[in-house]
Amino acid sequence: MSTVKVNLDEPRWDQSSYSGRAKHFFSTTNPLNLLCSSADLDEAKELVTKYKQGIEIPGLTEEKIWRAKQLYDSAFHPDTGEKMMLIGRMSAQVPMNMTITGCMMTFYKTTPAVVFWQWINQSFNAVVNYTNRSGDSPITVKQLGTSYVLATGGALVTALGLNSLVKTAPPLIGRFVPFAAVAAANCVNIPMMRMKEIQEGVPVVDANGNKLGESKTAAKTGIVAVVLSRIGMASPGMVIPPLVMNTLERKKVLARIPWANAPLQVLLCGFCLTFATPMCCALFPQKASIAVADLEPELKVCLRSHYIFSNFYFWHQSMR
């Protein structure tokens, strides 16, 4: 048996601290993982599987096993173990979002361009949601389709409506319209995708991990956290580039090199998203506490007949 002893069922870094969660998501969303070949990913999966089974692996080091675990987490579904489609992986978030976001903010003035890029953005979100769907409570085709239609509709109504209102406003105001549309779509998309949790609740467990019941209140709290983290994730890439581009436009820089408009916005978005994506994913712990006083009456009655306590815990997935 290898002398290396690590717990692969838990992240490498302490998830009770923000820095630990940030390190975890920096490794998970690292775009360089996309450069790994299919053979590299299969090798990482085999190494992780053998290690969990207790099979001796010659020459194994702690760094090597953690690297294999990071590659495994970046490409394989956590519940089913299946290899995920390339653009649906967490490591594809930065390159895909920087391209789509940059184009949304470049081509935001005409109705056809707004419709096209908002549609592309919500289509990508649908692919990510489907790829990262829970293996225990999978997203139905009807649920995915409803969420997709409503999110796309919400984004288009927001973008086109605001565009009509800001025609006489300063140019900088118009540049922020895509961000408002994305924020509105997230407020629709995420609750729709997790409607089952809202209707049935999420598991509530004690400090030892024993399941105590289901809580709809905990589910709603977790979903709010997800919405806030998603909007926060988009904020730097959709706020900073408009400020930069507006400054360049006023100084007539873009007038001399108009072809650089889209590439520059994509690069600016990429820089912002490289840091904003993992840092905003880490804003809220995936395992959070909730006071008994905040739970549903029927759940409190059930628990108080078996426990004396002040707090219990519920699970909510910030990215999946």
C-alpha positions in Angstrom: 0.0 0.0 0.0 1.3 3.5 -0.8 2.5 5.6 2.1 0.7 8.6 0.8 -2.4 9.3 2.9 -4.9 11.8 1.7 -8.7 12.0 1.8 -9.9 12.3 -1.7 -13.5 12.5 -0.6 -12.9 16.1 0.6 -11.3 19.1 -1.2 -7.6 19.6 -0.7 -8.0 22.9 1.2 -10.0 23.8 4.3 -13.5 24.7 3.1 -14.5 26.5 6.3 -12.3 29.5 5.3 -12.7 31.7 2.3 -9.0 31.3 1.2 -9.4 27.5 1.3 -12.6 27.6 -0.9 -10.9 30.1 -3.3 -7.9 27.8 -3.7 -10.2 24.9 -4.4 -12.1 26.8 -7.1 -9.0 28.2 -8.7 -7.8 24.7 -9.2 -11.3 23.5 -10.4 -11.9 26.3 -12.9 -8.3 26.4 -14.2 -8.6 26.7 -18.0 -5.3 25.0 -18.5 -7.1 21.7 -17.6 -8.8 21.9 -21.0 -5.4 21.3 -22.6 -5.1 17.8 -21.1 -5.7 15.0 -23.6 -8.4 12.4 -23.2 -5.6 9.9 -22.3 -4.4 12.2 -19.6 -7.9 12.4 -18.1 -8.4 8.7 -18.3 -5.1 8.1 -16.6 -6.0 10.6 -13.8 -9.4 8.8 -13.3 -7.6 5.4 -13.1 -5.2 6.7 -10.6 -7.9 8.2 -8.4 -10.0 5.0 -8.6 -7.1 2.8 -7.7 -6.1 5.0 -4.8 -9.6 4.9 -3.4 -9.7 1.1 -3.7 -6.5 0.9 -1.7 -4.4 -0.5 -4.6 -0.7 0.2 -4.3 0.7 2.7 -6.8 4.5 2.7 -7.2 6.1 6.1 -7.2 3.0 7.9 -6.0 3.5 11.3 -4.3 1.0 13.5 -2.5 1.3 16.2 -5.2 0.7 13.6 -7.9 -2.4 12.2 -6.4 -3.8 15.7 -5.8 -3.0 16.7 -9.4 -4.9 13.6 -10.6 -7.8 14.4 -8.3 -8.0 18.0 -9.7 -8.0 16.7 -13.3 -10.6 14.1 -12.4 -12.9 16.7 -10.8 -12.5 19.1 -13.7 -13.6 16.6 -16.4 -15.8 13.8 -14.8 -19.2 14.1 -13.3 -19.1 13.8 -9.5 -22.2 11.6 -9.2 -22.1 9.4 -12.4 -18.3 9.4 -13.0 -18.9 10.0 -16.7 -16.7 12.3 -18.7 -18.5 15.6 -19.3 -18.7 17.4 -22.6 -15.9 19.9 -23.1 -17.8 23.2 -23.0 -19.9 22.1 -20.0 -16.8 21.6 -17.7 -16.0 24.1 -15.0 -12.6 24.6 -16.6 -14.3 25.9 -19.7 -16.2 28.6 -17.8 -13.6 31.3 -18.3 -12.7 30.9 -22.0 -16.4 30.4 -23.0 -17.8 33.2 -20.8 -15.0 35.7 -21.8 -15.9 35.1 -25.5 -19.6 35.4 -25.1 -19.5 38.3 -22.6 -17.0 40.2 -24.7 -19.3 39.9 -27.8 -22.4 40.8 -25.8 -20.8 44.0 -24.7 -19.4 44.8 -28.2 -22.5 44.1 -30.2 -25.2 45.6 -27.9 -26.6 48.4 -30.0 -28.7 46.6 -32.6 -31.7 44.4 -31.9 -30.5 41.4 -34.0 -27.1 41.4 -32.3 -28.7 41.6 -28.8 -31.1 38.7 -29.6 -28.3 36.6 -31.0 -25.8 37.0 -28.2 -28.3 36.8 -25.4 -29.6 33.6 -27.0 -26.0 32.2 -27.3 -25.3 33.1 -23.6 -28.4 31.3 -22.3 -27.8 28.3 -24.6 -24.4 28.0 -23.1 -25.8 28.2 -19.6 -28.3 25.5 -20.5 -25.4 23.2 -21.6 -23.6 23.9 -18.4 -26.7 23.2 -16.3 -27.4 20.0 -18.1 -23.8 18.8 -18.0 -23.5 19.5 -14.2 -27.0 18.2 -13.4 -27.3 16.1 -10.2 -27.1 12.4 -10.5 -29.4 11.9 -7.6 -32.1 14.3 -8.8 -31.5 14.9 -12.5 -33.0 17.8 -14.3 -35.8 16.8 -16.5 -36.0 17.8 -20.2 -39.2 19.8 -19.4 -37.5 21.6 -16.5 -34.4 22.4 -18.5 -36.5 23.6 -21.5 -38.7 25.8 -19.3 -35.7 27.3 -17.6 -34.0 27.9 -20.9 -37.0 29.7 -22.5 -37.8 31.8 -19.4 -34.2 32.8 -18.9 -33.7 33.7 -22.5 -37.0 35.6 -22.6 -36.1 37.5 -19.4 -32.7 38.5 -20.7 -34.1 39.7 -24.1 -36.9 41.6 -22.5 -34.5 43.3 -20.1 -31.9 44.0 -22.8 -34.2 45.3 -25.5 -36.4 47.2 -23.0 -33.4 49.0 -21.4 -31.8 49.7 -24.8 -35.0 51.6 -25.8 -34.9 53.6 -22.6 -31.2 54.6 -22.7 -31.1 55.8 -26.3 -30.7 59.4 -25.1 -28.6 58.6 -22.1 -24.8 58.9 -22.0 -23.0 56.1 -24.0 -21.6 54.5 -20.8 -25.1 53.7 -19.5 -25.9 51.7 -22.6 -22.7 49.6 -22.1 -24.2 48.3 -18.8 -27.4 47.0 -20.4 -25.9 43.5 -21.1 -25.0 43.2 -17.4 -28.6 44.0 -16.3 -29.9 41.4 -18.8 -27.5 38.7 -17.5 -28.4 39.5 -13.9 -32.1 39.3 -14.7 -31.6 35.9 -16.5 -29.8 34.5 -13.4 -32.7 35.5 -11.2 -35.0 33.4 -13.4 -32.7 30.6 -14.5 -31.3 29.4 -11.2 -34.6 29.1 -9.2 -36.2 27.3 -12.2 -33.3 24.8 -12.5 -33.6 24.1 -8.8 -37.4 24.2 -8.5 -37.4 20.6 -7.1 -35.4 21.8 -4.1 -37.8 24.7 -3.6 -40.8 22.4 -3.7 -39.3 19.4 -1.7 -36.5 21.0 0.3 -32.8 20.0 0.8 -31.4 17.5 3.4 -30.8 18.9 6.9 -28.0 17.0 8.8 -26.5 17.2 12.2 -22.9 17.8 13.1 -22.2 14.1 12.6 -23.8 14.0 9.1 -27.0 12.2 10.2 -29.9 13.2 8.0 -32.7 14.8 10.0 -35.2 15.8 7.4 -35.8 18.1 4.4 -36.1 21.9 4.6 -37.5 24.2 2.0 -36.3 27.2 3.9 -32.7 26.0 3.7 -33.2 25.4 0.0 -34.3 28.9 -0.6 -31.4 30.3 1.4 -29.0 28.2 -0.6 -30.5 29.3 -4.0 -30.3 33.0 -3.0 -26.6 32.4 -2.3 -26.1 30.8 -5.7 -27.9 33.7 -7.5 -25.7 36.3 -5.6 -22.5 34.4 -6.4 -23.4 34.1 -10.1 -24.2 37.8 -10.4 -21.0 38.6 -8.5 -19.1 36.4 -10.9 -20.4 38.3 -13.9 -20.0 41.8 -12.3 -16.2 42.5 -12.8 -16.2 41.3 -16.4 -19.3 43.3 -17.3 -18.5 46.5 -15.3 -14.8 47.1 -15.7 -14.5 46.6 -19.5 -17.3 49.1 -20.2 -15.5 51.7 -18.1 -12.2 51.0 -20.0 -13.8 51.0 -23.4 -15.7 54.2 -22.7 -12.5 55.9 -21.7 -10.8 54.7 -24.9 -13.7 55.8 -27.0 -13.7 59.3 -25.5 -10.0 59.6 -26.3 -10.6 58.5 -29.9 -8.3 55.5 -29.5 -10.8 53.1 -30.9 -11.5 55.4 -33.9 -8.0 54.7 -35.1 -8.2 50.9 -34.6 -11.9 50.0 -34.8 -11.1 46.3 -35.4 -9.6 46.0 -31.9 -13.0 46.7 -30.2 -14.2 43.1 -29.9 -10.8 41.4 -29.2 -10.0 44.0 -26.5 -13.3 43.5 -24.7 -12.9 39.7 -24.9 -9.4 40.0 -23.4 -10.6 42.3 -20.6 -13.4 40.0 -19.8 -11.0 37.1 -19.7 -8.7 38.8 -17.3 -11.6 39.7 -15.0 -13.3 36.3 -15.2 -10.0 34.4 -14.5 -10.2 35.8 -10.9 -13.9 36.6 -10.5 -15.1 33.1 -11.3 -13.2 31.2 -8.5 -13.4 34.0 -6.1 -17.1 34.4 -6.4 -17.7 30.7 -6.3 -15.9 30.7 -3.0 -18.1 33.5 -1.4 -20.5 31.0 0.2 -19.5 27.6 1.7 -21.2 24.6 0.1 -22.0 23.3 3.6 -23.7 26.0 5.7 -25.4 26.2 9.1 -29.0 27.2 9.8 -30.7 28.1 13.1 -33.5 25.7 14.2 -35.6 28.8 14.7 -35.5 29.4 10.9 -36.7 25.9 10.0 -40.3 24.9 9.1 -42.6 24.3 12.2 -43.2 20.7 11.3 -39.4 20.0 11.1 -38.7 21.8 14.4 -41.3 19.7 16.1 -39.9 16.5 14.7 -36.3 17.4 15.6 -37.1 18.6 19.1 -38.5 15.2 20.0 -35.1 13.7 19.4 -32.5 16.4 19.9 -31.5 19.4 22.0 -29.7 21.8 19.8 -29.3 25.4 18.5 -28.1 24.8 15.0 -28.1 22.2 12.3 -26.6 22.1 8.8 -27.9 21.9 5.3 -26.2 21.2 2.0 -26.4 23.5 -1.0 -24.3 23.3 -4.2 -22.9 26.7 -5.2 -22.0 25.6 -8.7 -23.7 22.3 -9.5 
